[in-house]
Amino acid sequence: QVQLVESGGGLVQPGGSLRLSCAASGSIFSINAMGWYRQAPGEERALVASITSGGTTYYADSVKGRFTISRDNAKNGMFLQMNSLKPEDTAVYYCRMVILSMRVREYWGQGTQVTVSS
């Protein structure tokens, strides 16, 4: 059994910073890819940032220059450093990982709420 655990969401003012984390536990042979998604009320879940096992990163245009995704190898996890936060960043943030255990599968965390408001 593989489980993803997220943390770091909260309330910040515009221009503030927040760091999200996600860790995987269980029988893991390798992690092929990791990504952060977000979903605002009335909107579809969208990819925010991703990183491959080789270190290749991707960022949505809306967060380029403000967010940074990185790996946390000690915890089979990842971080999302969010700087210069804007109200439009308010959403539930989910981590997703593609993991090789008994077979390659994708796993989702439960989501953590990020609210950017004055």
C-alpha positions in Angstrom: 0.0 0.0 0.0 1.3 3.4 -1.0 0.0 6.5 0.8 0.6 10.2 0.1 0.5 12.7 3.0 0.3 16.4 2.3 0.9 19.4 4.5 1.6 23.1 4.4 -1.6 24.7 3.4 -3.0 27.8 5.1 -4.0 31.4 5.0 -1.6 34.0 3.8 -1.8 37.6 2.6 -1.1 38.6 -1.0 2.6 38.7 -1.6 3.3 36.1 1.1 4.9 32.7 0.8 3.9 29.2 1.6 5.6 25.9 1.3 3.7 22.7 0.6 5.1 19.2 1.1 4.1 15.8 0.1 5.6 12.5 1.2 4.9 8.9 0.0 5.1 5.9 2.2 4.8 2.2 1.6 6.4 -0.3 -0.8 8.1 1.9 -3.4 10.7 0.9 -5.9 10.9 4.1 -7.7 9.0 7.3 -8.3 8.7 8.2 -12.0 7.1 11.6 -11.7 5.7 14.0 -9.2 3.3 16.9 -9.6 1.2 19.5 -7.9 -2.3 20.2 -9.1 -4.8 22.7 -7.8 -8.6 23.1 -8.1 -10.5 26.3 -7.4 -14.3 26.3 -6.8 -16.1 25.9 -10.1 -12.9 25.1 -12.0 -11.3 21.9 -13.3 -8.3 20.5 -11.5 -5.2 21.8 -13.3 -1.5 21.0 -13.3 0.6 23.6 -11.5 4.1 22.1 -11.5 5.7 18.7 -12.1 9.2 17.1 -11.9 10.4 13.9 -13.5 12.9 11.4 -12.0 15.5 13.0 -14.2 14.9 16.4 -12.8 13.0 18.0 -15.7 10.5 20.5 -14.4 7.3 22.1 -15.8 5.4 25.1 -14.6 2.1 26.5 -15.6 2.4 29.9 -17.1 0.4 31.4 -14.2 3.0 30.4 -11.6 6.3 30.7 -13.5 8.8 32.7 -11.6 6.9 32.4 -8.4 6.6 28.7 -7.6 9.4 26.2 -7.4 9.0 22.4 -7.3 11.7 20.3 -5.8 12.2 16.7 -4.6 12.6 15.5 -1.1 14.4 12.2 -1.6 14.7 11.5 2.1 10.9 11.2 2.4 10.1 10.0 -1.1 8.4 13.3 -1.5 8.4 16.8 -2.9 8.0 20.4 -2.0 6.2 23.3 -3.7 7.6 26.7 -2.6 5.1 29.4 -3.4 6.2 33.0 -3.3 4.5 36.3 -4.2 1.1 34.6 -3.7 -1.9 36.2 -5.4 -5.6 35.8 -4.6 -6.0 33.8 -7.8 -3.7 31.2 -6.3 -6.5 30.3 -3.8 -7.4 26.6 -4.3 -7.1 23.1 -3.0 -3.6 21.8 -3.8 -3.1 18.1 -4.5 0.0 16.1 -4.9 0.2 13.3 -7.5 2.9 10.8 -7.9 3.5 8.0 -10.5 5.1 5.2 -8.5 6.5 1.8 -9.3 5.6 -0.7 -6.5 4.2 -4.0 -7.6 3.3 -2.1 -10.8 3.3 1.4 -12.0 0.4 3.3 -10.6 -0.6 6.9 -9.9 -1.5 8.1 -6.4 -3.1 11.3 -5.2 -3.0 13.0 -1.9 -6.0 14.3 0.0 -5.4 17.9 -0.9 -4.5 20.9 1.2 -6.3 24.2 1.1 -4.4 27.3 0.2 -6.2 30.6 0.7 -4.7 33.9 -0.4 -6.6 36.9 1.0 -6.1 40.2 2.8 
